[in-house]
Amino acid sequence: MAESQDHRKLPRRRGPALNSAIFEAVRAEIAESGYAGLTMDSVAERARASKASLYRRWPGRAALVLDAAYDAMPGPASAPDTGSLREDALAVMRHAARQLDGTVGLAIRGLLGEALQNPAVAAEIREYARGNAGKVMLTIIKQAVARGECDPALATDRTVEAGPALLRQRFIFSSMPIDDNYLVQVVDEVVLPLLGLSPPGVRGQKPNRT
């Protein structure tokens, strides 16, 4: 890593442009050195930003990494709308799985590991968590309700969170892969039935117990 940069010679960026450069630097640092090797200094150097600009926005590494992970993942505004709740749910789950298989997954594993050892980091994560997966699922369920595809009374907090919760459980606690077969099972055997829908091909099949 080069010596500290003279902030007077750094590019003048503000708002979204600066945040985007910082988030890209965070993800590049994690891909190159892992979560453990990431520092605020290394991010500032790679992003060509002052370290002070990082600390004005984030109290520490955990909050910064969490925001960089969210930046790479879809939010409610980018929720799919295929005209089918099943296809929308599969699209959301597949995109999340791809992110977890890459740099975002490395970031989240690092955050969780540090949070287990440091209560201050755990508090930082709770403060900066957004619950994006649940918000995206709620958006596509509301779209399905508007189409008359499912009963709004069934769109409870538990049914909205079921798919993302199973994905997190598989990612954190299981050595099994998050492959497309698993995602289809989660959508067809859990998400849709909880919302009162009968997915194609489920009747007459024995549940997969892997």
C-alpha positions in Angstrom: 0.0 0.0 0.0 1.3 3.4 -0.9 1.9 6.1 1.7 -1.0 8.3 2.8 -2.3 10.5 0.1 -2.3 14.2 0.2 -6.0 15.0 0.5 -5.5 18.2 -1.4 -4.6 16.2 -4.5 -7.5 13.8 -4.3 -10.4 14.0 -6.8 -13.2 16.2 -5.7 -16.2 13.9 -5.4 -19.2 14.1 -3.2 -22.4 12.2 -2.5 -23.3 9.2 -4.6 -20.1 9.5 -6.8 -17.8 9.3 -3.7 -19.9 6.6 -2.1 -19.8 4.5 -5.2 -16.0 4.7 -5.4 -15.7 3.8 -1.7 -18.0 0.8 -2.1 -16.2 -0.5 -5.1 -12.9 -0.1 -3.2 -14.3 -2.1 -0.3 -15.4 -5.0 -2.5 -12.1 -5.0 -4.3 -10.2 -5.1 -1.0 -12.3 -8.0 0.2 -11.8 -9.9 -3.0 -8.1 -9.3 -2.9 -7.3 -9.6 0.9 -10.4 -10.9 2.5 -12.5 -9.3 5.2 -9.7 -9.7 7.8 -7.2 -7.8 5.6 -9.5 -4.8 5.0 -8.8 -1.5 6.8 -10.2 2.0 6.5 -6.7 3.1 5.4 -6.6 0.5 2.5 -10.1 1.5 1.4 -9.3 5.2 1.4 -6.1 4.5 -0.5 -7.8 2.4 -3.2 -10.8 4.8 -3.5 -8.5 7.8 -3.6 -10.5 9.3 -0.8 -9.5 10.8 2.5 -9.8 8.6 5.6 -11.7 11.4 7.2 -14.4 11.2 4.5 -14.9 7.5 5.4 -15.2 8.2 9.1 -17.7 11.1 8.5 -20.0 8.5 6.9 -19.3 5.3 8.9 -18.2 4.7 12.5 -16.0 1.8 11.6 -15.2 -1.1 9.3 -18.3 -3.2 10.0 -20.8 -0.4 9.0 -18.8 0.4 5.9 -18.6 -3.2 4.7 -22.3 -3.7 5.4 -23.3 -0.7 3.3 -20.9 -1.8 0.5 -22.6 -5.2 0.5 -26.1 -3.6 0.4 -24.9 -1.5 -2.5 -24.2 -4.6 -4.5 -27.6 -6.2 -3.8 -31.0 -5.3 -5.1 -33.3 -3.1 -3.2 -37.1 -2.7 -3.3 -36.9 -0.3 -6.2 -35.3 -2.9 -8.4 -37.7 -5.7 -7.5 -38.6 -7.9 -10.6 -42.1 -7.8 -12.0 -42.6 -10.7 -14.4 -46.3 -11.0 -13.8 -45.8 -14.2 -11.8 -45.0 -14.4 -8.1 -43.2 -17.6 -8.6 -40.9 -16.2 -11.2 -40.4 -13.0 -9.2 -39.5 -15.0 -6.1 -37.1 -17.2 -8.0 -35.4 -14.2 -9.6 -34.9 -12.6 -6.1 -33.6 -15.8 -4.6 -31.3 -16.5 -7.5 -29.8 -13.0 -7.4 -29.2 -13.2 -3.7 -27.6 -16.6 -4.1 -25.2 -15.3 -6.7 -24.2 -12.4 -4.4 -23.6 -14.7 -1.5 -21.4 -16.9 -3.7 -19.1 -13.9 -4.3 -17.5 -10.9 -2.6 -20.7 -10.1 -0.8 -20.8 -13.5 0.8 -17.1 -13.1 1.9 -18.1 -9.8 3.5 -21.0 -11.2 5.3 -19.1 -14.2 6.7 -16.4 -11.8 7.9 -18.9 -9.5 9.6 -20.6 -12.4 11.3 -17.4 -13.8 12.6 -16.3 -10.5 14.0 -19.7 -9.8 15.5 -19.5 -13.1 17.5 -16.3 -11.9 19.1 -17.0 -8.2 19.5 -20.3 -6.8 20.9 -19.6 -3.4 19.6 -19.4 -4.7 16.1 -22.6 -6.7 16.6 -24.3 -3.4 17.7 -22.9 -1.6 14.6 -24.3 -4.3 12.3 -27.7 -4.1 14.0 -27.7 -0.3 13.5 -26.8 -0.4 9.9 -28.8 -3.5 8.8 -31.6 -2.7 6.3 -33.4 -6.0 5.9 -33.3 -5.6 2.1 -34.2 -9.2 1.3 -37.4 -9.0 3.2 -38.3 -5.6 1.7 -37.8 -7.0 -1.8 -39.9 -10.0 -1.0 -42.6 -7.8 0.4 -42.5 -5.7 -2.8 -43.1 -8.7 -5.1 -45.8 -10.1 -2.8 -47.6 -6.7 -2.9 -47.4 -6.8 -6.7 -48.9 -10.3 -6.7 -51.7 -9.1 -4.4 -52.4 -6.2 -6.8 -52.7 -8.7 -9.6 -55.1 -10.8 -7.6 -52.7 -13.6 -7.5 -52.7 -14.1 -3.7 -54.6 -13.2 -0.6 -53.3 -10.1 1.2 -54.2 -11.5 4.6 -51.5 -14.2 4.0 -48.7 -11.7 3.5 -47.6 -11.6 7.1 -44.1 -10.9 8.4 -43.4 -14.6 8.7 -44.4 -15.5 5.2 -42.5 -12.5 3.8 -39.3 -13.5 5.7 -39.5 -17.3 5.1 -37.6 -17.5 1.8 -34.7 -15.1 2.8 -34.5 -16.8 6.2 -34.0 -20.2 4.6 -31.4 -18.8 2.3 -29.5 -17.3 5.2 -29.7 -20.5 7.2 -28.2 -22.5 4.3 -25.5 -19.9 3.7 -24.4 -19.6 7.4 -24.9 -23.1 8.9 -24.9 -25.6 6.1 -22.1 -27.1 4.0 -24.7 -27.9 1.3 -24.5 -25.7 -1.9 -27.1 -23.0 -2.6 -27.8 -24.4 -6.0 -30.8 -23.7 -8.3 -32.5 -26.9 -7.2 -32.5 -25.8 -3.6 -33.9 -22.3 -4.5 -36.7 -23.9 -6.5 -37.6 -26.1 -3.6 -37.7 -23.1 -1.2 -40.0 -21.2 -3.5 -42.2 -24.1 -4.5 -42.4 -25.9 -1.2 -42.3 -23.0 1.3 -42.8 -19.5 -0.1 -45.8 -20.2 -2.4 -47.7 -22.6 -0.1 -47.4 -20.1 2.7 -49.1 -17.5 0.4 -51.9 -20.0 -0.5 -50.6 -20.9 -4.0 -50.0 -24.3 -5.5 -46.8 -24.3 -7.6 -46.5 -26.6 -10.6 -45.1 -30.1 -10.1 -45.3 -30.1 -6.3 -48.3 -32.4 -5.8 -47.4 -36.0 -5.6 -43.7 -35.4 -5.0 -42.0 -36.4 -1.8 -40.2 -33.6 0.0 -36.5 -33.4 -0.4 -34.8 -33.8 3.0 -31.2 -32.9 2.1 
